[in-house]
Amino acid sequence: MDRVFIIGFGDIGRRVAAQYRNPDTIVTGLTRHPELAGSTPEEVRMVYGDLDRPATLEGLPTAGALVYYFAPPPAEGISDPRMAVFLEAASHAPPVRVVYISTSGVYGDRAGAWVDETAEPRPETDRARRRLDAEERLRDWGRQQQVPVVILRVGGIYGPGRLPVARLRKGLPVLRESECGATSRIHVEDLVAACRAAAECGQADRIYNVSDDHPGTMTGYFKAVAARLGLPAPPEISMAEAEGRLSEAMLSYLTESRRLDNHRLIEELGVRLRYPDLESGLATIDPARESIR
């Protein structure tokens, strides 16, 4: 790919951009801050555009480019108007491929069962409904425009700079592990590898689960991170207590139970997980660096 356009230039966007640092590739990022347009942080040219203001998206550099769409939906509602606005703009200058990061939350609660990409989505939260809406809009558009679209349904992301340090320091409670559902996660470096593989060999209109090989529980994750960083383990409370003390979003993370089947990721995309389990992923994290972030 000689042109890459990244929408949602946060932590993942920057990490993916770093994969294309070579003289033959022009990488562009979208910023909603006009003062940053024209700047080149990390050798990435920034262009201005606000997905909440359609008039600002004229002339986006999508024509013939590989597009990574990492921008989140709005914080409310059950649809993603930002995706709709982007697709309208891109229709006038179609890219060669779009890779979209979605969430495994679109599957909803599966009572701990393994879930592959053939499972019918049944999101149970508005957050997941917004992601599914974005998926469906993008896939429909891709078919109409004959642009290959690849969807990555991602488990919980962790890695350097992406750990719940503040929460652990505050001593906030988590659900008792015996009442906690199963969940899947992925190290951020393996997610970046999946993004690159999706761009290079992902099939058109195809969905891929992105997770490591060993699901666990959210409570187990918090406890493992605390142990790695030398922090006290979070207090565990019952579901009855949690319903009155934890946010709706946190409760959904703790109670929805599913295990992601990652066979397509490994076999079709050829991703070799650097961190196939939480233990190996946390082992490389420097506690001293996390303490000063």
C-alpha atoms as one frame of an Amber mdcrd trajectory, in Angstrom:
protein
   0.000   0.000   0.000   1.472   3.360  -0.984  -1.227   5.407   0.792  -2.667
   4.768   4.246  -5.345   6.906   5.885  -6.068   6.433   9.586  -9.326   7.678
  11.101  -9.097   7.703  14.873  -5.481   8.600  15.487  -5.180   7.508  19.097
  -2.960   4.863  20.641  -3.896   2.129  18.160  -3.749   4.531  15.220  -0.227
   5.616  16.130   0.933   2.060  16.575  -0.495   1.025  13.211   1.014   4.095
  11.531   4.436   2.998  12.779   4.047  -0.200  10.742   4.162   1.839   7.539
   7.261   3.931   8.145   9.026   3.579   4.827   9.852   5.946   1.951   7.272
   4.359  -0.347   4.202   4.890   1.847   2.370   8.118   2.648   0.493   7.887
   5.952  -2.201  10.418   6.774  -4.203  10.771   9.977  -7.488  12.549  10.615
  -7.644  15.149  13.383 -10.657  17.071  14.663  -8.344  19.824  15.917  -7.751
  22.428  13.178  -4.525  23.641  14.757  -2.962  20.202  14.206  -3.774  20.027
  10.483  -0.622  20.049   8.408   1.540  18.849  11.266   3.576  15.665  10.931
   3.828  13.904  14.295   5.717  10.644  13.953   6.049  11.229  10.190   2.271
  11.167   9.725   0.620  14.024   7.875  -2.474  15.232   9.718  -5.558  16.551
   7.933  -8.527  18.267   9.557 -11.974  16.703   9.623 -14.686  16.311  12.240
 -16.952  13.273  11.920 -19.645  15.222  13.768 -19.495  18.031  11.159 -20.037
  16.589   7.662 -19.022  19.789   5.862 -15.464  19.397   7.164 -14.953  16.039
   5.457 -14.796  17.241   1.878 -11.638  16.190   0.102 -10.521  13.473   2.498
  -7.531  11.520   1.084  -9.453   8.269   0.723  -9.145   7.716  -3.036  -7.031
   4.637  -3.664  -5.928   4.481  -0.033  -6.002   1.761   2.575  -8.301   3.136
   5.285  -8.130   2.110   8.927 -11.256   3.256  10.753 -10.603   3.378  14.504
 -12.895   6.269  15.511 -15.461   5.410  18.203 -19.187   5.987  17.779 -20.882
   8.767  19.771 -21.350   8.140  23.482 -25.133   7.801  23.232 -27.771   6.220
  21.013 -27.966   2.879  19.237 -26.499   3.935  15.874 -23.240   5.400  14.610
 -23.909   8.542  12.560 -20.165   9.185  12.360 -19.720   6.093  10.221 -22.597
   7.232   7.997 -20.960  10.637   7.530 -17.603   9.086   6.666 -19.131   6.687
   4.138 -20.924   9.526   2.380 -17.631  11.394   2.049 -15.708   8.292   0.948
 -18.282   7.476  -1.734 -16.849  10.320  -3.821 -13.287   8.976  -3.517 -13.417
   5.236  -2.755 -10.504   3.609  -0.915  -9.006   0.277  -1.957  -9.881  -1.334
   1.392 -11.307  -0.479   4.819 -10.301  -2.196   8.063 -12.632  -1.473  10.985
 -12.078  -2.233  14.664 -15.329  -3.303  16.303 -15.999  -5.048  19.606 -16.757
  -8.583  20.691 -19.597  -7.007  22.685 -21.810  -7.339  19.595 -22.182 -11.047
  20.467 -23.795 -10.273  23.825 -23.873 -12.772  26.680 -23.250 -16.377  25.619
 -23.129 -17.946  29.081 -19.439 -18.737  28.711 -19.762 -20.527  25.354 -17.150
 -20.313  22.618 -18.244 -17.902  19.885 -17.004 -17.826  16.319 -17.737 -15.317
  13.559 -20.750 -17.239  12.250 -22.705 -16.497  15.444 -25.623 -14.117  14.990
 -24.934 -10.836  16.815 -27.227 -10.036  19.725 -25.823  -6.973  21.502 -27.249
  -6.256  24.938 -25.877  -2.750  25.529 -26.265   0.462  23.533 -22.483   0.636
  23.285 -22.440  -2.679  21.435 -25.509  -1.748  19.365 -23.688   1.326  18.089
 -20.756  -0.828  17.014 -22.996  -3.315  15.232 -24.734  -0.470  13.431 -21.340
   0.790  12.234 -20.391  -2.707  11.065 -23.601  -3.132   9.098 -23.427   0.305
   7.487 -19.824  -0.277   6.449 -20.386  -3.771   5.083 -23.432  -2.659   3.066
 -21.476   0.264   1.658 -18.534  -1.975   0.790 -20.768  -4.303  -1.221 -22.375
  -1.387  -3.061 -19.073   0.345  -3.796 -17.168  -2.901  -4.405 -14.638  -1.917
  -1.761 -13.246  -4.765   0.363 -14.226  -4.345   4.017 -12.675  -6.281   6.883
 -14.211  -6.231  10.377 -12.143  -7.023  13.467 -14.217  -7.927  16.529 -11.778
  -7.306  19.325 -11.710  -8.545  22.901 -10.402  -6.451  25.799  -7.173  -4.645
  24.857  -4.282  -4.489  27.290  -0.580  -3.718  27.184   1.863  -0.944  28.109
  -0.058   2.201  28.918  -3.372   0.336  28.706  -3.670  -1.107  32.208  -6.258
  -0.183  34.883  -3.620   1.414  37.114  -5.787   4.302  38.387  -8.647   1.966
  39.261  -6.372  -0.366  41.179  -4.776   2.499  43.076  -8.198   3.731  44.149
  -9.012   0.277  45.498 -12.286   0.103  43.582 -14.095  -3.214  43.917 -14.621
  -5.900  41.307 -17.156  -8.659  41.064 -16.422 -11.799  43.053 -14.535 -14.056
  40.662 -16.856 -17.004  41.246 -19.712 -14.858  39.866 -17.697 -13.342  37.021
 -18.283 -14.323  33.400 -15.648 -15.466  30.910 -13.979 -12.874  28.712 -11.307
 -12.727  26.013  -8.519 -10.199  25.596  -5.680  -9.288  23.238  -2.302  -7.656
  23.777  -2.072  -4.339  21.921   0.942  -5.503  19.895  -0.967  -8.548  18.671
  -3.915  -6.309  17.779  -1.630  -4.162  15.640  -0.360  -7.308  13.914  -3.977
  -8.309  13.246  -4.699  -4.894  11.729  -1.735  -5.223   9.372  -2.705  -8.785
   8.427  -6.316  -7.739   7.794  -5.081  -5.109   5.366  -2.794  -7.505   3.540
  -4.766 -10.735   3.351  -8.187 -10.317   4.975 -11.040 -11.489   2.793 -13.569
  -8.937   1.572 -16.721  -8.608   3.699 -15.185 -10.887   6.296 -15.272 -10.766
  10.089 -12.391 -11.871  12.308 -12.390 -12.342  16.070  -9.242 -10.886  17.609
  -8.227 -12.436  20.918  -5.479 -14.506  22.455  -5.711 -18.256  23.030  -6.727
 -18.259  26.691  -9.883 -16.492  27.897 -10.203 -15.647  31.579 -12.359 -13.382
  33.742 -12.274  -9.626  34.173 -11.688 -10.057  37.890  -8.812 -12.431  37.215
  -7.367  -9.810  34.875  -7.514  -7.062  37.523  -5.869  -9.345  40.064  -3.099
 -10.368  37.662  -2.361  -6.751  36.756  -2.274  -5.777  40.434   0.184  -8.564
  41.149   2.420  -7.530  38.242   2.470  -3.887  39.343   2.895  -4.651  43.031
  -0.462  -3.147  43.977  -3.052  -4.566  46.382  -5.563  -6.914  44.812  -8.943
  -5.197  44.346 -11.652  -6.076  46.871 -14.236  -8.528  45.556 -17.947  -8.008
  46.112 -21.052 -10.031  45.328 -23.334  -9.369  42.387 -25.965  -7.976  44.727
 -23.458  -5.443  46.052 -22.040  -4.702  42.596 -25.412  -3.713  41.181 -25.503
  -0.794  43.573 -21.836   0.225  43.391 -20.524  -0.373  39.866 -21.403   1.496
  36.688 -23.667  -0.060  34.080 -20.725  -0.266  31.673 -18.506  -2.044  34.182
 -21.298  -4.446  35.104 -21.721  -5.395  31.451 -17.982  -6.108  31.158 -18.068
  -8.223  34.303 -21.246 -10.172  33.699 -21.373 -10.833  29.958 -19.745 -14.200
  29.463 -18.256 -15.516  26.211 -15.042 -16.995  24.876 -13.835 -15.848  21.458
 -12.807 -18.479  18.917  -9.752 -17.061  17.122  -9.201 -19.744  14.484  -9.821
 -17.370  11.564  -7.281 -14.927  12.976  -4.630 -17.618  13.162  -5.456 -19.698
  10.093  -6.749 -17.165   7.559  -4.827 -14.047   8.536  -1.741 -15.967   9.574
  -1.248 -13.985  12.768   1.292 -15.572  15.103   0.406 -14.331  18.545   3.364
 -12.887  20.355   1.413 -13.068  23.614  -0.963 -16.066  23.511  -2.011 -15.629
  27.136  -2.225 -12.944  29.819   0.772 -14.259  31.730   3.141 -13.837  28.776
   1.699 -10.403  27.967   2.089  -9.015  31.465   5.566 -10.497  31.917   7.088
  -7.958  29.502   5.460  -4.901  31.096   7.740  -2.701  33.203   5.975  -1.879
  36.505   8.166   1.188  37.015   7.106   2.728  33.702   3.430   2.030  34.366
   3.684   3.770  37.735   4.669   7.089  36.132   2.283   7.123  33.170
